[in-house]
Amino acid sequence: DLRHAVCIFYLVLRALDTVEDDMTIPLDTKLDMLHNFHTYLHNPEWRYMESREKDRKVLEDFPTISQEFRKLKPLYQEVISDTCKKMGAGMAEFLQKEVDTLEDWDKYCHYVAGLVGIG
């Protein structure tokens, strides 16, 4: 039960990170996707077929991932969705600003790595 939830958690965040990493997605589209990615967990049809990123399969097969997400216990769903929402917002923030200070690096690392451990 927990093992399955952790696996789905990983796949969801791998998909979110794939959006952030894909430099072919126009900035406006990417920002919208990052801010709304957590909502795609509840949309059985959502997928993204235009990625050229090496891990694009998680975006193309996202309906399978989101289907498994929706089978999880509500507590697991809440943790995964909340972490995804926070991480997406943080990724979007740093797409729009420079990382100039140590504090910026700490904050960026919190969003893209630290939240995984908190979840």
C-alpha positions in Angstrom: 0.0 0.0 0.0 2.7 2.5 1.0 5.1 1.2 -1.6 2.5 1.7 -4.3 1.8 5.3 -3.0 5.5 6.1 -3.1 5.8 4.8 -6.6 2.9 6.9 -7.8 4.4 9.9 -5.9 7.7 9.4 -7.7 6.0 9.2 -11.2 3.9 12.3 -10.6 6.9 14.3 -9.6 9.0 12.9 -12.4 6.2 14.1 -14.8 6.2 17.5 -13.2 10.0 17.7 -13.4 9.8 16.7 -17.1 7.6 19.7 -17.8 10.1 22.0 -16.0 13.1 20.5 -17.8 11.6 20.6 -21.3 13.0 23.7 -23.0 10.8 23.2 -26.1 7.6 24.1 -24.1 6.8 27.8 -24.6 7.2 29.8 -21.3 3.5 30.8 -21.0 2.4 27.2 -21.6 5.0 25.9 -19.2 4.1 28.3 -16.4 0.4 27.4 -16.8 1.2 23.7 -16.7 3.4 24.0 -13.6 0.8 26.0 -11.7 -2.0 23.6 -12.6 -0.2 20.3 -12.7 -1.7 19.1 -9.4 -5.2 19.5 -11.0 -4.2 17.0 -13.8 -4.2 14.3 -11.2 -8.0 14.4 -11.2 -8.4 14.7 -14.9 -8.4 11.2 -16.4 -7.8 12.5 -19.9 -4.9 14.9 -19.4 -1.7 14.0 -21.2 1.0 16.1 -22.9 2.1 14.7 -26.3 4.4 17.5 -27.5 7.4 17.0 -25.2 10.8 16.3 -26.6 12.3 15.6 -23.2 14.0 12.2 -22.6 11.4 11.3 -20.0 8.4 12.3 -22.0 6.8 8.9 -21.6 5.5 9.9 -18.2 3.6 12.8 -19.8 2.3 10.8 -22.7 1.1 8.0 -20.3 -0.1 10.4 -17.6 -3.7 9.0 -17.7 -2.4 5.7 -16.4 -0.5 7.5 -13.6 -3.4 9.6 -12.7 -5.7 6.6 -12.7 -3.5 4.9 -10.2 -3.2 8.1 -8.1 -7.0 8.2 -7.9 -7.1 4.7 -6.5 -4.9 5.6 -3.5 -6.2 6.3 -0.1 -7.4 9.9 0.3 -4.5 10.7 2.7 -1.9 9.7 0.1 -3.7 11.6 -2.6 -3.7 14.7 -0.4 0.0 14.5 0.3 0.9 13.9 -3.3 -1.4 16.6 -4.7 -0.3 19.2 -2.1 3.4 18.5 -2.7 2.9 18.7 -6.5 1.1 22.0 -6.1 3.9 23.5 -4.0 6.6 22.1 -6.2 4.9 23.4 -9.4 4.5 26.9 -8.0 8.2 26.9 -6.9 9.4 25.7 -10.3 7.3 28.4 -11.9 8.7 31.1 -9.6 12.3 30.2 -10.6 11.5 30.1 -14.3 10.8 33.8 -14.0 13.7 35.0 -11.9 17.5 34.6 -11.6 19.1 32.5 -8.9 21.5 35.1 -7.6 22.0 34.4 -3.9 22.6 31.5 -1.6 19.1 32.1 -0.2 17.7 31.8 -3.8 19.6 28.4 -4.2 18.3 27.2 -0.9 14.7 28.1 -1.8 15.0 26.6 -5.3 16.5 23.3 -3.9 13.7 23.2 -1.3 11.1 23.3 -4.1 12.7 20.8 -6.5 14.3 18.4 -4.0 13.3 19.1 -0.4 9.6 18.9 -0.9 10.0 15.3 -2.0 11.4 14.3 1.4 8.8 16.3 3.3 6.0 14.5 1.3 
